């Protein structure tokens, strides 16, 4: 967020912070949420790349459409193991999964 926008919001009485601060997450909890979201996004990308619907993917994985939706949205009821195994079943390799989990670096404009 731009510094000027942050100052404007704070001057108007808004408290500005991070999601982790708002949810009072410890660093390890925040890391697990991030991993779950990245794997879910990767699963959705792979599904779209293969032109599959959630229902078709569910049948392929022996699951349901609603479970696939939960997997893609990072629902905490879905295990990390299931997310990784599903990516492998769709053709992902270990390196692909690792790239999805690697920290993203921001590139700043000059």
ChimeraX attribute file (.defattr): number of C-alpha atoms within 10 A of each C-alpha:
attribute: neighborCount
match mode: 1-to-1
recipient: residues
	/A:1	6
	/A:2	6
	/A:3	8
	/A:4	9
	/A:5	10
	/A:6	15
	/A:7	13
	/A:8	11
	/A:9	13
	/A:10	12
	/A:11	10
	/A:12	9
	/A:13	9
	/A:14	11
	/A:15	10
	/A:16	13
	/A:17	9
	/A:18	8
	/A:19	10
	/A:20	12
	/A:21	11
	/A:22	10
	/A:23	9
	/A:24	11
	/A:25	13
	/A:26	10
	/A:27	10
	/A:28	9
	/A:29	12
	/A:30	16
	/A:31	12
	/A:32	13
	/A:33	15
	/A:34	15
	/A:35	18
	/A:36	24
	/A:37	19
	/A:38	20
	/A:39	24
	/A:40	26
	/A:41	17
	/A:42	22
	/A:43	24
	/A:44	22
	/A:45	13
	/A:46	16
	/A:47	18
	/A:48	12
	/A:49	9
	/A:50	12
	/A:51	11
	/A:52	14
	/A:53	14
	/A:54	20
	/A:55	16
	/A:56	16
	/A:57	20
	/A:58	18
	/A:59	13
	/A:60	14
	/A:61	15
	/A:62	8
	/A:63	14
	/A:64	16
	/A:65	15
	/A:66	12
	/A:67	16
	/A:68	24
	/A:69	16
	/A:70	15
	/A:71	25
	/A:72	23
	/A:73	18
	/A:74	21
	/A:75	15
	/A:76	13
	/A:77	9
	/A:78	17
	/A:79	12
	/A:80	17
	/A:81	9
	/A:82	12
	/A:83	20
	/A:84	19
	/A:85	13
	/A:86	20
	/A:87	22
	/A:88	15
	/A:89	12
	/A:90	15
	/A:91	12
	/A:92	16
	/A:93	12
	/A:94	11
	/A:95	9
	/A:96	13
	/A:97	17
	/A:98	11
	/A:99	12
	/A:100	15
	/A:101	16
	/A:102	10
	/A:103	10
	/A:104	8
	/A:105	6
	/A:106	6
	/A:107	6
	/A:108	5
	/A:109	4
	/A:110	3
